[in-house]
């Protein structure tokens, strides 16, 4: 997934003035309205805050991904806030120190597709030390956008994204031989 297709330099902020989750969410919603990504700011904010109340969105690695899914979202997009000094964000084991906040705006029709693909792409991209370091040291919107654009190397063992692994049920002897040989059935979907 091309992350740059879902954001814009106007949606990237270095050291924004707000340092609490709710204040930051409210502040980041404004540029989404200005870019006509969301049509009703308060409805969107309430959907994000509702999601925040259901469970933490800090994911470790200095990352938080609050998100809202509502009819007021006209197109999938995200804002990015980067901090030099960590802010506190609710995580699974209490508050976490966060330096990257991605606020996702998702239309309900794309909740299972774009939303999941965006989360997968963000988390896998940010697992790369190089990309995370580029974002954390970005001093301009352009530097942050460049870091988001960086493509991670695909492992040779990984199938292309258009490939679906299909499990095969075999007899116990055949399954053992199959697993020992390290083979997998792959069906390519174009």
N, C-alpha and C positions, 0 to 999 in steps of 0.2 A: 504494500500500500504506500502510495506517495503521500507522506505527511504534509508536504508543502501545499498540496491541493486542498487541505482542510484548514489552513490558517493563512495569515497575512502579516506582514511586518507591523501593521497597526494593531495587531492582537498579541504582540510580544512585548513584555515589560521587564526591565532590569531594575531591581530594588524598588518595587512600587511602595507607596506610602502606608499601605495597610498591612498589619502583621497578625491579625486574628483570622481564623477561617471564615466566619460570617462576613466580616468587613471586606475581606479580600474577594469573596464570591460576589458580593454586591458591587464592588468596584469593577471587577472584571466583566460583569454583565453589561455595563454601559457601552463599552466598545462593540460588543456583539449587537446591541441595538443600533448603534451608529452605522454599522456595516449591513444592517437589515438582515442579519442572520436570525435574530429573534424579534418577534413582533410585539410581545408583551413581557416587558422586563420583570415585573413583579411575579407573574406566573412562573417564569423560568427560574427566578431566584428561589421561590417557594419549592419548586420541584427539586432543586439542588439541595436545599436545606432539609427537605423531607428525606431525601436519599442519605444525607449525612447522618440523620437521626436513626436510620435503620442499621448502620454499620460503618465502621471507619473506612476511610479512603486513602490513608497513608499506607504505602506499599513497601516501605523500607527503601534502602539506597537513596535516602534524602528526597523521595518522590511521593507526591500526593496527587490523586486523580479524582477530584470531585466531578460529578456529572449530573446533568438533568435531562430528562426525556419528557417532552411536553409538546402539544400541538402548536405552541407558540414558536417552536424552532422551525425555521423555514428551510434550513439546509444544515447538514452535519458540519461542525467546525469546532475549533478549540482555541482558547487563549492560553498563553504561557506566561507565568510569572517566575522570575529567577531572583534568588536572594543571595547576597554575599554572606550574611549572617543568618543562620537557621531560624525559622519560625516554628512554633509548636503546633502540631496537627494530630488529631486523634488517630491512633493506630490500634492494632489488635491487642497489644500489650501495654496500653496506656499511651500517653502523648509521645510523639516521635519528633525528632528534629528534621525539618523539611527545608530544602533549598530550591526545589523545582515543583511548581504547582501547574498542572494541566487541567484547565476547566473545560470539560467536554459539553457540547450542546448537540443533542441527538434528537432527530424527529422520531416519534414513536414507531413509525413504519420501518425504521432502520435499526431498531433496538437490538435485534438478533444478528444483524449482518454488519453494517458499518461500525456500530458500537463495539462489537466483539473484535472485529478485525483491527480497529484503531487501538484498542487496549492491547491486543496481542503485539501489534507492530511497535507501539510505544515501549512496552515492557521489554520486549526482546532487544530493541535498539538501545535502550538505556541500560541493559545488562552489560553492554560493551563499555569497558573502562574509558576508551578513547572518546566515544560519543558523549558519555556522561561528563567527562572532564572538559570537553569543548563547551558544553552547555554551561557548566558551573563557572567557567572562566570567561564566558562571553561578556563583552563590555558594550555591545551594541546589538540592536535588533538583527542587523545583517549577519553578525557572527553567530547568533543563536539560530537564525534561519539556515545558515550554512551547516551548522552541526546537525540540524534536523534532516537536512538533505543528504548527509553522508550515508551511503549505503553500507550496510554491514556485510562482511564476507559470508557467503553461503557455504556451510560445511559440505564437503564432498559426500558425506553419508546421508545428508538431508535430501529428500526428494524435492523437486520443484514445487512451488505453491499450488500448481494445478494438478498435483498428483494426490490421489487418495490411496491410502494403504487399506487393503481389504484383508481382514482376518480369514483364515482358512481353518476349518475343523477337519482334522485328520485322525486316523487311529493312533493309539498311544505310541506305537513303534515308529510310525511314519512321522508323527509330530516330534518325537525326540530326535530323529535323524534330521528333520527339517531345521530344528532349532540349533542342533550341533553344527550344521553346515552354515548357519548364520544367514539363511536365505529368507527373503520376504516376497510376498506377492504384491505386485504394484500394478495398478491400473491407471493409466494416464488419462486425465479428463481435459479436453481442450476447451 
